[in-house]
């Protein structure tokens, strides 16, 4: 999500407030829904437009192309946001002006986010355990353990439902993951036991991880699943308490899951299916992260070099 700390604003124009602004927001929301964007993408795109409005302290439909160009240069040259962050901002803004307002501005065609080719951080099995042990609340600890054990994204983990558990086949169904795709992943016996034990504390008929309001108990009448903000905070605190210096987020658990499977000899194509990657090239990045895959090549290279004078 865009970081609001980027913009110290004295008086905010709220993209979600006011009669005219509410209509504009509703129109963009409907456009996003017609395009089939996920709820998280809808929130992200609308947040990007809101930040643009706050930057100029006026409604986004009143912003000129020259002002938009200056804003994009501001992000690039002054704030120096990463390529990935710039791409998120640009995609949301482009959607608003091109689809909601029907404005074909050359600046939107010219601007590009670019891709950063960085290897993800990976935790060892011991480091994963050290972090999870430091998670204090049971609901957060069980959810994070499930995310790692099944290679899930955060949104997939918190939205798991009771019906997603197939204890006969020991499989977990991931419904409407990234790209609105379903997939199934192996469910470890230890993870099933933890999920059953935790579910017995609330017995919600739908959610495995229902939301707990105002630090109170988790109730079987909760209307929605756990919020991502709370579990993200729990992970950050546990990461800090563990003393591990590697920069890590909840998504690092997913990278670690893939790397550990690869090290255990699981074929890359199988890992691709478990992760829900559309392309094997996306999964192939983990080949760069595991020593066991690289060791034969390193041994061969050492043998070649040893023969040199």
Buried (B, 14 or more C-beta within 10 A) or exposed (E): EBEEEBBEEEEEBEBEEEEEBEEBBEBBBEBBEEEEBBEBBBBBBBBBBBBBBBBBEEBBBEBEEEBBBBBBEBBEEEEEBEBEBBBBBBBBBBBBBBBBBEEEBEBBEEBEBEEEEEEBBBBEEEBBBBBBEBBEEEBBBBBBBBBBBBBBBBBBBBBBBEEBBEEEEEBBBBBEBBEEEEBBBBBBEEBBEBBEEBBEEBEBEEBBBBBBEEEEEBBEEBEEBBEBEBBBEBBEBBBEBBEBEEEBBBBBBBBBBBBBBBBEEEEBEEBBEBBBBEEEEEBBBBEEBBEEBEEEEEEEEEEEEEEEE
